[in-house]
Amino acid sequence: MKRQVVIGMLGTQLDAASGAGRWEKWRPTVSLGMHEDFLLDRLELLADERRFDRLASQVAADLAQVSPESDIRRHDVYLSDPWDFETVYGVLDDFVRGYEFRPDEEDYYVHITTGTHVSQICWFLLAESRLFPGRLLQTAPPRKQDGRSPGSYAVIDLDLSRYDRIAQRFAEQRLHDRDLLKSGIATRNPAFNRMIEQIETVATRSKSPMLLMGPTGAGKSQLARRVFDLKKQKHQLPGRFVEVNCATLRGDGAMSTLFGHIKGAYTGAAADRAGLLRSAHQGLLFLDEIGELGLDEQAMLLRALEEKRFLPVGGDKEVESDFQLIAGTNRDLQISVLEGRFRDDLLARLNLWTYRLPGLAERAEDIEPNLEFELERHSRENHQRVTFNREARARYLAFALSGEARWTGNFRDLGASVMRLATLAEGGRIRADLVEEEIGRLRAQWHGARPASLLDELLGAQAGELDRFDRVQLEDVLTVCRRSKTLSQAGRELFAVSRASKASSNDADRLRKYLARFGLDWERVRANG
C-alpha cells in the first residue's frame, strides 16, 4: 500500500490558536491527522519560519500528538508578497522542482485549504500542468466545533481549462523541454524543429506507442532516450529506460530476451528470466530496428501492448508489464507488410505517432551546431578544451556542406570525425593540415561504400559538383532511363507534355543531348540497368 504524503502551507489564520482552548477550535492542518479513513504518513509543512516559527512549531507538535505515526517535515518558505501571482508561483514551482517525488511508492496531495487564494490557484496550475504529480485535498470544519471532530475532507480531480496568467513560465518550460529533446543543440532546420515541437507535446500528453523512422545514425536512439528523460522529469515514468536492437535477436533466444522464460523452459534455462518487457515495467522500452523482429515475436508484442499481459517462454501463467513503447526502424514497414515480413495489425498499433528523422545531409543547416556540440562533448569528457583555428574550421565546413560529403553514417560519421580531429589536435588546436587528412579519410570511407544513389554510381565525385536543382532533375531522368528499354521510350515518357506542342520532335535526340551535358550517354546509363 502506497504511503500518503500531503504538502501544505501553514494557515497563519486558520491554524492559529493558543493555550488549552486551542483544542476547541478546528485547525485544518492539525485535522489532517484526525481522520480515521485517511492515514497521513507524512506532512511537508511550508511556512515562513522567520515570522511564524512559533505557530509552525505549535501546529507540528499538536499534529504529532493526534497522529504520532505521521512524519512531519518543516520547510522554510519565504513569500515577500503572498498576494502576488508571479512571486507565489515562482516559489512553489521551485519547491516542486527540487522535491524528490517517488510516485511508484507514494501518493501525493496538496492541501489547498490553507494559504492565500493566490497560493491555491498556483497549486491548481502546478497540479494541472503535471509538474506536481498528485491531487488536491480540501478540508472543511465540522458544523459544531468542539475539538473532537476532524471535520470533512475531499480529494479533488482536476478538470481545468488552461490558465494564461503564468503563460511565460509555461512557454519557458516548453522551450526547456524541446531543448532537452535536442540534447541542447541549437538546431536550425525548420522542419526538424517543428517535428521536435510536436514530439514534445505528444511525449507529455500521450502514453501511446511512437514510431521513429530514418536512416542508421540519424539519432533515433538518442531521441528515444531524451523522450524518456523528459517524461521522467515530469514524474510520468518511474521505471527504467530499456533499449534493444531487434537485429541482434535471433532464433529461440529472441522470445526469451523479450518476454522472459521460466526455469527449465529449454535446455540451458537454469533459472527464471524476467525479460526486457518486464524490466521496462512503468518505464520506456525502445525497440530499435523493429522491422527485423520475427513474426512470432511481433504477435506476442502486439498482445503485450494491447493487454499489458503476456506469457513467458515455457510458462502457463501470464505476467504483467505496463510500459511505453518507442520503436525505431530504417525500413519502410508498409513495404515489409506487403512482403509478409511485418504484421499489419502491429504496424497499425505503432503508426499513431510516426516521425521520420532526416539524415545529416538533409539537415545542412544543422551541421555547424552539431559540429560545435561534438567538440564541446569531447572537451567535457576528456577535460581538455579543443577548438578549430579559423582556416581549419572554414575548410571543414566547406567540405561538410558540399555535395561531396555523403554523410552515409549521418551523425555517427560526424561524431567519429570530430573525435579523430580532437584526438590528433596538438595543444587543443585543430589545424588545416589535420582537416585535409580527415577529409581524405572521409572520402575514402564513403567512396568505398555502396553508392548512395544512381547519380553517385554514374558520376562519382563529379556528382558533388552539381547544383541541387540539376541533381534532383538528373536523378529522375536516370531513373526513367534505367527502367526503359530504348532511348526513344525514355524520351517519350520524359517529354510527354512538351512534345505535343512541337510540329515534329525527336525525343531520343533531346534526351541524348541532355545526358551529354553531364558527360553521359545511353549505353553507359543502361550498362548496369
N, C-alpha and C positions, 0 to 999 in steps of 0.2 A: 504494500500500500504506500503510495507516494506521501511524502511529508507535505504539510500545508504551511506555506510561508506567506505572511502578509507584510506589505510595505505600506507604511502610513506616516502622515505628518502629525506632529503634536498639535492638539487642539488647544490653542492658547486661551480660548474662552470656554469651550465645551468641556475640556479636560480639567479646567481649573477648579480647585476646591481645597479647603484646608481644615485641619482639626478633625475630631471624631465625626463631625457632621458630614464630612465628605462622602461617607458610605451611604448616606441617604440620598445622594444625588447620582443620577445616571451620567456616567462618563464614557463616551464612545470607545476610547482606546482601551480602558480597563474592561469594558464589556466584551471585548474580543475573546477574552479567556474564560467567559462565564457561560458560553453556550454548550449544552450537552451534546448537540449534534454537529458541532464544528470544533474539531481539535486543532488548536493553534500550536504548531510545532515551533515556529519561530516568528518573531516580530522584528522587522527592521524599522526602528523608530527614528524619523528625521526631525531634528529640532535645532533651533538656533541656541547653541549651548551658552553663548555669551550673555544672552538676555533671559533665557528660560531654563537655565541649568537646574534650578531648584524644583521647578514644576516637572521637568522631564524625569528627574530622579524620583520624585514622589509617585508619578504615574507608573514608572518602571517597577518600583517597589510594590505598589498596590497590585499591579498585574501579576507580579511574581507570587504574591500572596494568594490570589484567587486561582492562579493556574501555575503551580510550581514546576510543572513539566515543560513549560514553554521557555524557549531560549530567547532572551531579549537583548537585541544589539542596538546600541545608540550610534547615530551618525550626526556629526555637527554640520548643519546646512545653513549657510548664511544667505538671506534674501534681503538685498538692500531696499527693495520695494516690492512687497508681496502682492501688489495690485498691478504690476507691470507685466504684460504678457511675455515680452521678449526676455526679461530678466528671469522670470519664474521658469519658462520653458527651457531656457539655456541651462539653468541649474539642475532641473530634473532630468533633462536629456543627458547631461554629463554624468549624473549619478547612474542612470540606467546603462549607459555605455561602459562604465567602469565596473559594473556589478557582474559577478561570475554566476550566471544562470546555469542550472542543471535541469532542464525541463524533463529529462527522462527519469529523474529521481524525485523531483519536487513539483507541486502545483503552486502557482503564484497568483496572488490577489493584491490589488492596490485599494487601500481603504480611502474612499473619497468623501467620507462624512466630515472629516477634519480638514483644516486648511481653508484658504480663501476660495471663492468661486473661481478665481483665475487658476489656482493650482488644480482644481477639479477638472477644468477644461483641458489643461495641459496634460493631465493624466489620461483623459479621454483620447487626446491626439496621439500620445505615445503608445497606448494600447491598440488604437485603431490602425496605426501605421506598422504594427507588429514589432516595433523596437522594444516594447515591453511585452514579453511572451506570456501574458496572463489575462485575468479577467478583473472586472471591477466589483468591489464589495461595498455595499451600502448598509449601514446600521441605523437603527431608529430607536428612540426611547420607548419604554412601556407607557401605557396610559396613566398608570399611577406609579410615581417614583418613590419606592420605599427601600431601595438599596439591595433588594433581594432578586429582582427580575432583571435579566440581562437585556430586555427589550427584544427586538427582532433584527434579522439581517436578510439581505437579498443579494444574490450573485447576478450581475447584470451582463447579459450577452449583447455585444455591440452590433448595431446596425446603423452606422453613421454615414452621412454624406461627408465629402471631403471639406475640411476647413481650409481656408486660404489665408488666414491671419499670419501663419508662420510659413508661407509658401517659399520664402527664400531659403529657409533651413532645409525644407524638403528637397528643393531644387539642388542645393549643395550636396545633400546626401546622395541623390541620384547620380550626380556627376562623379562623386566618390565611388559609387558602385560600378559605374561604367569604366572608370579608370582602373578599378580592380580587375575587371574582366579583360582589360587590355594590358595587364601586367605593368601598368604605369607608363606605357609607351604612348606618346602624343601622336597617334596615327592621323594621317591627313586624307586618306582615301574616303570620299563622301559615302560611297555605297557600303564600305566596311563599317564606318561609324554608325550609319543608320541601322545596320544589322545588329551591332552591339547594343544600341539603344533598345531595340525590340527584345533581344535576348535578356537584357537586364529586367525588363518588365515581366517577361514570361517567367524567368527564374524566380522572381519574387512572389508571383501570384499563382503559379501553377506547379502541380506535382506530376503532371503528365510526362510521358517519355519525350525525349528530344533526340533528333537525328542530325548529326553533323556530317556533312559531305564535303569532299575536297581531296586534292592530291596529297600523297605522302609528304609530311614535313610542313603542311600548311598551318599547323598549330591546333589540331583538333583535341589532342590530349591535354595541352596546356589550357585551352578554353574550358574543357570539362572540369579540370581542377579548380579553375577560377570560379566557375559556377558553384561548385561545392563550397569554396571559401566564402562566397557571398551569402549563400543560404545558411551556412554555419554561423556567420556573423549575425544573422537575423534570427538565430535560435530556431531555425526551421528543420535542421537536420542534426540531431545529436549524435548520430552514428558516424561511421568511417567513410573515407573515400577508398573504393576498391576498384582497381584497374586490371584488365586483362586483354591481351591481344589475341583475338579468336583465331588468327592464323597459326598460333602456336598450339592450339588444341587439336589433338589428333586421336583417332581410334577410341578405345574404351575409356581412356583417361579423360576425355573431354567431358563426359557426363559427370564423372566423379569430381573433376575440378570445379565445375559449375554448381552442381546440385548436391555434392557430398555423397558419402556412402556409409553403410553400417559395417561393423566388423564382420569379416568373413563373406562379404558380398562377392568377392572373387579372389583368386589366388594373389596373395600379397597384401590383401586388405587386413592388416593385423590389428587395426584399431579404427574406431569411428572417425569420420572426417566430416567437418561441417560443410565445406564447400563455399564458394565465393558468394553465392546469393545470400546465404545465411550470415556470412561475415559482413555483408553490406546492409544488414537489418537497421532500419531507421537512418540509413546513410545514402550514399550515392554510388551506384555501380556503373562504371564506364566500360562498355564492351567495344573495343576498337576493332576495326575490320570485321564487323558483324556479318558481312557478306560471305565470309569464309566459314561460318558456323554450319554444321551439318543439319540436315532436315529434322532428324530426331531431336536434337538439342533445341532447334527452333520451336518445335511443338511444345516441349517442356517449358521453354522460356515464355511462350505466349500464355500458357496456363498460369505460370507464376505471376505474370504481370496482371492478369485479369482477376485472379482469385487470391493472390498473395499466399498460395499454398502449393506444395509440390512434394513428390516422393523422392527421397534419396535413393541412390542405386542400391538394390538389394533390400530395401525397406518396405514394410507394409503399413507404416504409419506416417501420415503426412506431417510435414513440418511447415512452419510459417516464417515468412520474411516480408516485411513491408519496406521496400526500398524504392528509390527513384532511379530510373534508368536513363542514361545518355548513351547512344550508340554512335559509332563513327564508321565511315566507310569511304573508300576511294573508288568504289564500283557504282555503276548505275543499277540500283536494285530493281527498277522496273524491268530492265533487260534480264536480270537474273531471275525474276519471276517468270517471264516468258520462256526462259530456257529451262525452267523447272528446278532451279538451284536455290530459290528462295520462296518462302511461303507468302502468298498474297495477303493472308489474314494477319500475319505478323507485320508485314510492311504497312498495312492499313492502321495497325495499332501504333506503329512508330512514326507515322507520317503526319501526325497532328502539328508538330512544330519541327519543320525541316529547314536547315540553313546550310548554304554552300559557302565554305570558306575559300576565298580565291587564293591562288598561288602567289608567290612573291613577285613574279614577273607581271602579274595582273594588278599589282599594287605598287607601281613605280614610285608614287609619292611617299610611300612608307619605307622605302629602302634606307633613306638617310636617318630617320628617327630610330629605326631598328638597328642601324649600324651603331648609333650612339648608345643605345640600350645594351648591346652586346659588349661594347667597350667598358661601360660602367660596371656591368656584371663581372667581367673578367678582373677589373681593377678591385672590385669589392671582395671577390672570392680569393684573390691572390695577394691582397693588401699591398698593391703597388699600382700607382697611377700610370696608365698608358694612354698616349694620345698620338694622333697623326700630326706631322708637320703640314703646313699649308699645301705645298706641292703634292705631297703624297695623298692627302685627302681628296684634292681635286681630281687626281688621276684615278683613284679608286672609284669615286662616284661616277666619273665619266664612263668608265668601263661597266660598272654595275647597272647603269641606266641605259646602256646601249643595247641594240638588238642582238649583239654578240653574246651577251650574258644570258644564258638559258635558265639558270636557277632551277634545274630539274629536281633538286632536292629541297627547293624552297628555303624556308628559314633554317633548316638544318645545314644547308650549304653555307648560308651567310654566317651562322654561328661558328661553324668549323673554320671558315676563312678568317674570321676575326681572331679566333683563338690562336691560329697559326701565326698571324701577324703579331699579336701581342706577346706571344711566347718568344719570338725571334727578335723583338724590338730591343735594341741596346739603350740602356738608360731610360726606358719608358717612352721612347720616341720612335714612331713608325715612319721610316724614310721612303723616298720614292723608289729606291732600288729594291726594297723589300716588297713594295706594291707590285712592281713589274714581275718579280719572281712569283708572287701569289697569282697574278693574272695568268701567267704561264701554266701554273698548276691547274687553275680552274678551266682553262681552255682544253688542256689535255684530258681532264676529268670528263668534261662534257662532250668533247669530240669523240671520246672512246665509248660513249654511251649510245644507245639506240636513238636515232634522230627524233627530235621532238615532234616533227611534222613532215608532211610530204615536201614542203618547201625546203626545209633544212636538209632533207635527204638528197635533193637535186642540186641545191646551190651551196650547201655547206656554210662556211663563214661568210660568204657573199650575202646570205640572207639577212645577216645582221646589219647590212648597209642600206637596206630598203626602208623607205618611209612606211609607217604603219598602214597608210591608205593603200599603197602598192602591194604590201604584203598580204593584206586581207583579200584584195581583189585577185591576186595571182594564186593564192591558195585555193580559192573557189574554182578558178579556171582549171587548175591542175587536177582537182578532184573530178571535174566533169570529164576531162581528157582520160583519166585513168579508167573510168567506167564505160567509155565509149569505144566502139570497135574501130572506127575510122575517124580521120581528121574532119571529114565533111559532117559526120554525125555529131561530133562535138561542137562544130561551128554552128550547125542548125539550132542546137539547144541553147548555146550561149548568145546567139544573135537573133533569137526568135521574134523579138519585138521590132528591132530596128530594121531587119531585112524586109519587112512588109512595106516600108516606106521607100525602098530603093527600086528603081526600074529594073536593074539587074544586080545581082550580088554574088560574090564568090566567098561564101562563109569560110571555106577551108583556107583561102588565101589570107583573109583578115586574121584568122586565128594564127596562122603561120607567122605573120608579121608581128603579131602581139608577143608570141613566145620568143621571137628573135630579139626583141628589145632587152630580154633578160639573159641572152646567150643560150636559149633552149631551143630544141627542135622536137618534132613529133616523135621521132624514133627514140630519143633519149627519155622523153617523158613516159613513153609506153614500155620502155625496156624491162622494167620490173613490175609492170601493172598486172 
